[in-house]
Amino acid sequence: KMRLKILLVEDHPVNQTLFLRQLSDMGFTDVDSARDGAEAVELAKKHSYALIFMDIVMPTLDGLEATRQIRRLPGYAEVPIVGLTLDPFTSEALNCREAGMTEVIAKHRGPPAWRTVASLVGRNLAFSKESE
C-alpha cells in the first residue's frame, strides 16, 4: 500500500465509485473525493495532496478553472494534476495543459492508465514531457 494522499474530482457518482475502487485496488487507500471543482479547491486548501485526478467537465466550477485556482495555492505548483476526459486526443488536452494539468488520460481506459500515472507519482518520478 502506498501512503499518498490523493484527491479524486469527479461529478458523476457511478464514475466516482468506480475510480475510487480502482485506486483502492492499486493500493491507494488515502483518497478524498470532490463532486465539483469548487469543492476540490476547498479541499486542496485544507489538505496536502500528492496527486489530483481532475474531471474536466463539471458543474459549478469546471476542471480547468479548478486546476488554475489550485495551482495558485501554496505548495501546489508542482503537484501532479491529471485530467480525466472522454477523449484526451482533442484540443481539450491542450486546454488542460494550458490550465496547468500535468497529464491527461482517458477516463475509461481503466486501471492500466491509472496504474501508470499512480506508479510514476508513487516513485516520485517526473512526468514525461515527450508527448508535448
C-alpha atoms as an extended CHARMM CRD file, in Angstrom:
* protein
*
       132  EXT
         1         1  LYS       CA              0.0000000000        0.0000000000        0.0000000000  PROA      1               0.0000000000
         2         2  MET       CA              1.2030000000        3.4520000000       -0.8870000000  PROA      2               0.0000000000
         3         3  ARG       CA              0.8380000000        6.2880000000        1.5970000000  PROA      3               0.0000000000
         4         4  LEU       CA             -0.0080000000        9.0250000000       -0.8500000000  PROA      4               0.0000000000
         5         5  LYS       CA             -2.8550000000       11.4260000000       -0.2100000000  PROA      5               0.0000000000
         6         6  ILE       CA             -4.8730000000       11.6320000000       -3.4270000000  PROA      6               0.0000000000
         7         7  LEU       CA             -7.7920000000       13.8350000000       -4.4390000000  PROA      7               0.0000000000
         8         8  LEU       CA            -10.2890000000       12.4930000000       -6.9750000000  PROA      8               0.0000000000
         9         9  VAL       CA            -12.5360000000       15.1350000000       -8.5400000000  PROA      9               0.0000000000
        10        10  GLU       CA            -15.4620000000       13.5940000000      -10.4430000000  PROA      10              0.0000000000
        11        11  ASP       CA            -19.0780000000       14.7500000000      -10.5580000000  PROA      11              0.0000000000
        12        12  HSD       CA            -20.6650000000       11.5170000000      -11.8020000000  PROA      12              0.0000000000
        13        13  PRO       CA            -21.4330000000        9.2600000000       -8.7870000000  PROA      13              0.0000000000
        14        14  VAL       CA            -21.0230000000        5.9670000000      -10.6950000000  PROA      14              0.0000000000
        15        15  ASN       CA            -17.6630000000        7.0350000000      -12.1410000000  PROA      15              0.0000000000
        16        16  GLN       CA            -16.5460000000        8.3140000000       -8.7500000000  PROA      16              0.0000000000
        17        17  THR       CA            -17.3160000000        4.9590000000       -7.1260000000  PROA      17              0.0000000000
        18        18  LEU       CA            -15.5850000000        3.0640000000       -9.9460000000  PROA      18              0.0000000000
        19        19  PHE       CA            -12.4580000000        5.2370000000       -9.8350000000  PROA      19              0.0000000000
        20        20  LEU       CA            -12.2340000000        5.0690000000       -6.0350000000  PROA      20              0.0000000000
        21        21  ARG       CA            -12.4030000000        1.2690000000       -6.2590000000  PROA      21              0.0000000000
        22        22  GLN       CA             -9.6870000000        1.1910000000       -8.9330000000  PROA      22              0.0000000000
        23        23  LEU       CA             -7.4070000000        3.3630000000       -6.8200000000  PROA      23              0.0000000000
        24        24  SER       CA             -8.0740000000        1.1940000000       -3.7720000000  PROA      24              0.0000000000
        25        25  ASP       CA             -7.3000000000       -1.9550000000       -5.7820000000  PROA      25              0.0000000000
        26        26  MET       CA             -3.9500000000       -0.3770000000       -6.6900000000  PROA      26              0.0000000000
        27        27  GLY       CA             -3.1430000000        0.1380000000       -3.0250000000  PROA      27              0.0000000000
        28        28  PHE       CA             -4.0710000000        3.8040000000       -2.7210000000  PROA      28              0.0000000000
        29        29  THR       CA             -6.2290000000        3.9880000000        0.3800000000  PROA      29              0.0000000000
        30        30  ASP       CA             -5.8770000000        7.6380000000        1.4060000000  PROA      30              0.0000000000
        31        31  VAL       CA             -8.1840000000        9.1480000000       -1.2150000000  PROA      31              0.0000000000
        32        32  ASP       CA            -10.5610000000       12.0720000000       -0.8060000000  PROA      32              0.0000000000
        33        33  SER       CA            -13.2300000000       12.8310000000       -3.3790000000  PROA      33              0.0000000000
        34        34  ALA       CA            -14.9300000000       16.0040000000       -4.5560000000  PROA      34              0.0000000000
        35        35  ARG       CA            -18.0170000000       16.3410000000       -6.7620000000  PROA      35              0.0000000000
        36        36  ASP       CA            -17.0180000000       19.6010000000       -8.4670000000  PROA      36              0.0000000000
        37        37  GLY       CA            -14.1470000000       21.9860000000       -8.9200000000  PROA      37              0.0000000000
        38        38  ALA       CA            -15.2310000000       24.3460000000       -6.1520000000  PROA      38              0.0000000000
        39        39  GLU       CA            -15.2000000000       21.5130000000       -3.6140000000  PROA      39              0.0000000000
        40        40  ALA       CA            -11.8000000000       20.4150000000       -4.9470000000  PROA      40              0.0000000000
        41        41  VAL       CA            -10.3050000000       23.8790000000       -4.3890000000  PROA      41              0.0000000000
        42        42  GLU       CA            -11.6510000000       23.9700000000       -0.8200000000  PROA      42              0.0000000000
        43        43  LEU       CA            -10.2080000000       20.5100000000       -0.0690000000  PROA      43              0.0000000000
        44        44  ALA       CA             -6.8450000000       21.4980000000       -1.5660000000  PROA      44              0.0000000000
        45        45  LYS       CA             -6.7400000000       24.5000000000        0.7850000000  PROA      45              0.0000000000
        46        46  LYS       CA             -7.1980000000       22.2140000000        3.8080000000  PROA      46              0.0000000000
        47        47  HSD       CA             -5.0600000000       19.2070000000        2.8310000000  PROA      47              0.0000000000
        48        48  SER       CA             -1.7500000000       18.4930000000        1.1520000000  PROA      48              0.0000000000
        49        49  TYR       CA             -2.3320000000       16.1450000000       -1.8060000000  PROA      49              0.0000000000
        50        50  ALA       CA              0.4530000000       14.3030000000       -3.6220000000  PROA      50              0.0000000000
        51        51  LEU       CA             -1.7160000000       13.6860000000       -6.6960000000  PROA      51              0.0000000000
        52        52  ILE       CA             -5.0020000000       15.0300000000       -8.0510000000  PROA      52              0.0000000000
        53        53  PHE       CA             -7.2270000000       13.3270000000      -10.6390000000  PROA      53              0.0000000000
        54        54  MET       CA             -9.4440000000       16.0490000000      -12.1340000000  PROA      54              0.0000000000
        55        55  ASP       CA            -12.5350000000       15.5970000000      -14.2880000000  PROA      55              0.0000000000
        56        56  ILE       CA            -12.7440000000       18.3210000000      -16.9360000000  PROA      56              0.0000000000
        57        57  VAL       CA            -16.4740000000       18.9020000000      -17.4040000000  PROA      57              0.0000000000
        58        58  MET       CA            -18.2760000000       19.5370000000      -14.1100000000  PROA      58              0.0000000000
        59        59  PRO       CA            -20.9700000000       21.8370000000      -12.7290000000  PROA      59              0.0000000000
        60        60  THR       CA            -20.2310000000       24.8670000000      -10.5170000000  PROA      60              0.0000000000
        61        61  LEU       CA            -16.5380000000       25.0700000000      -11.3990000000  PROA      61              0.0000000000
        62        62  ASP       CA            -15.0030000000       23.0420000000      -14.2290000000  PROA      62              0.0000000000
        63        63  GLY       CA            -11.7220000000       21.1640000000      -14.0500000000  PROA      63              0.0000000000
        64        64  LEU       CA             -9.7500000000       23.7610000000      -15.9870000000  PROA      64              0.0000000000
        65        65  GLU       CA            -10.6290000000       26.6430000000      -13.6850000000  PROA      65              0.0000000000
        66        66  ALA       CA            -10.2800000000       24.4530000000      -10.5910000000  PROA      66              0.0000000000
        67        67  THR       CA             -6.7640000000       23.5000000000      -11.7640000000  PROA      67              0.0000000000
        68        68  ARG       CA             -5.8300000000       27.1620000000      -12.2830000000  PROA      68              0.0000000000
        69        69  GLN       CA             -7.0190000000       28.0180000000       -8.7710000000  PROA      69              0.0000000000
        70        70  ILE       CA             -5.2810000000       25.0260000000       -7.1540000000  PROA      70              0.0000000000
        71        71  ARG       CA             -2.0040000000       25.8680000000       -8.9440000000  PROA      71              0.0000000000
        72        72  ARG       CA             -2.0740000000       29.2710000000       -7.2150000000  PROA      72              0.0000000000
        73        73  LEU       CA             -2.3390000000       27.6980000000       -3.7400000000  PROA      73              0.0000000000
        74        74  PRO       CA              0.8240000000       27.3400000000       -1.6150000000  PROA      74              0.0000000000
        75        75  GLY       CA              2.5610000000       24.0180000000       -2.2610000000  PROA      75              0.0000000000
        76        76  TYR       CA              0.6400000000       23.1220000000       -5.4090000000  PROA      76              0.0000000000
        77        77  ALA       CA              2.9330000000       24.4590000000       -8.1440000000  PROA      77              0.0000000000
        78        78  GLU       CA              4.4560000000       21.0170000000       -8.7860000000  PROA      78              0.0000000000
        79        79  VAL       CA              1.7840000000       18.5810000000       -7.6000000000  PROA      79              0.0000000000
        80        80  PRO       CA              0.6990000000       16.3500000000      -10.4970000000  PROA      80              0.0000000000
        81        81  ILE       CA             -2.8400000000       17.1430000000      -11.6350000000  PROA      81              0.0000000000
        82        82  VAL       CA             -4.1230000000       14.5430000000      -14.0880000000  PROA      82              0.0000000000
        83        83  GLY       CA             -7.0520000000       15.5000000000      -16.2740000000  PROA      83              0.0000000000
        84        84  LEU       CA             -9.7700000000       12.9020000000      -16.8390000000  PROA      84              0.0000000000
        85        85  THR       CA            -11.5290000000       13.2030000000      -20.1630000000  PROA      85              0.0000000000
        86        86  LEU       CA            -13.5120000000       11.0720000000      -22.5810000000  PROA      86              0.0000000000
        87        87  ASP       CA            -11.0420000000       11.8170000000      -25.3840000000  PROA      87              0.0000000000
        88        88  PRO       CA             -7.5340000000       13.0230000000      -24.4930000000  PROA      88              0.0000000000
        89        89  PHE       CA             -6.5780000000       13.4040000000      -28.1570000000  PROA      89              0.0000000000
        90        90  THR       CA             -8.5520000000       16.5760000000      -28.8140000000  PROA      90              0.0000000000
        91        91  SER       CA             -7.9710000000       20.2910000000      -28.3640000000  PROA      91              0.0000000000
        92        92  GLU       CA             -9.3260000000       19.7300000000      -24.8430000000  PROA      92              0.0000000000
        93        93  ALA       CA             -5.9970000000       18.1280000000      -23.9100000000  PROA      93              0.0000000000
        94        94  LEU       CA             -4.1490000000       21.2770000000      -24.9870000000  PROA      94              0.0000000000
        95        95  ASN       CA             -6.5340000000       23.3860000000      -22.9000000000  PROA      95              0.0000000000
        96        96  CYS       CA             -5.8100000000       21.1050000000      -19.9400000000  PROA      96              0.0000000000
        97        97  ARG       CA             -2.0730000000       21.6200000000      -20.2330000000  PROA      97              0.0000000000
        98        98  GLU       CA             -2.5070000000       25.3760000000      -20.6100000000  PROA      98              0.0000000000
        99        99  ALA       CA             -4.6020000000       25.3730000000      -17.4140000000  PROA      99              0.0000000000
       100       100  GLY       CA             -1.7190000000       23.6630000000      -15.5940000000  PROA      100             0.0000000000
       101       101  MET       CA             -2.5530000000       19.9720000000      -15.7450000000  PROA      101             0.0000000000
       102       102  THR       CA              0.4460000000       17.6480000000      -15.7990000000  PROA      102             0.0000000000
       103       103  GLU       CA             -1.1240000000       14.9000000000      -17.8890000000  PROA      103             0.0000000000
       104       104  VAL       CA             -4.4450000000       13.9910000000      -19.4820000000  PROA      104             0.0000000000
       105       105  ILE       CA             -5.7940000000       10.4490000000      -19.6310000000  PROA      105             0.0000000000
       106       106  ALA       CA             -8.9560000000        8.8900000000      -20.9880000000  PROA      106             0.0000000000
       107       107  LYS       CA            -11.4980000000        8.2480000000      -18.2470000000  PROA      107             0.0000000000
       108       108  HSD       CA            -12.4300000000        4.8210000000      -19.4650000000  PROA      108             0.0000000000
       109       109  ARG       CA             -9.0350000000        3.3510000000      -20.2970000000  PROA      109             0.0000000000
       110       110  GLY       CA             -9.2690000000        1.6340000000      -16.9740000000  PROA      110             0.0000000000
       111       111  PRO       CA             -6.6680000000        0.5720000000      -14.4400000000  PROA      111             0.0000000000
       112       112  PRO       CA             -3.6290000000        0.3980000000      -16.7820000000  PROA      112             0.0000000000
       113       113  ALA       CA             -3.6370000000        4.1480000000      -17.4050000000  PROA      113             0.0000000000
       114       114  TRP       CA             -4.3470000000        4.9070000000      -13.7540000000  PROA      114             0.0000000000
       115       115  ARG       CA             -1.6550000000        2.4920000000      -12.6080000000  PROA      115             0.0000000000
       116       116  THR       CA              0.9270000000        4.0950000000      -14.8860000000  PROA      116             0.0000000000
       117       117  VAL       CA              0.1790000000        7.5640000000      -13.5740000000  PROA      117             0.0000000000
       118       118  ALA       CA             -0.0730000000        6.4740000000       -9.9520000000  PROA      118             0.0000000000
       119       119  SER       CA              3.1430000000        4.4610000000      -10.0610000000  PROA      119             0.0000000000
       120       120  LEU       CA              5.0220000000        7.3970000000      -11.5650000000  PROA      120             0.0000000000
       121       121  VAL       CA              3.9000000000        9.5520000000       -8.6810000000  PROA      121             0.0000000000
       122       122  GLY       CA              4.4900000000        6.7760000000       -6.1760000000  PROA      122             0.0000000000
       123       123  ARG       CA              8.1330000000        6.5590000000       -7.2050000000  PROA      123             0.0000000000
       124       124  ASN       CA              8.4370000000       10.3580000000       -7.2500000000  PROA      124             0.0000000000
       125       125  LEU       CA              9.4300000000       10.3950000000      -10.9040000000  PROA      125             0.0000000000
       126       126  ALA       CA              8.9080000000       13.3980000000      -13.0790000000  PROA      126             0.0000000000
       127       127  PHE       CA              6.2240000000       13.0470000000      -15.7070000000  PROA      127             0.0000000000
       128       128  SER       CA              7.4920000000       12.5400000000      -19.2160000000  PROA      128             0.0000000000
       129       129  LYS       CA              7.2220000000       15.5950000000      -21.4300000000  PROA      129             0.0000000000
       130       130  GLU       CA              7.7120000000       13.5270000000      -24.5890000000  PROA      130             0.0000000000
       131       131  SER       CA              4.0610000000       13.8520000000      -25.5850000000  PROA      131             0.0000000000
       132       132  GLU       CA              4.3230000000       17.6350000000      -25.7960000000  PROA      132             0.0000000000
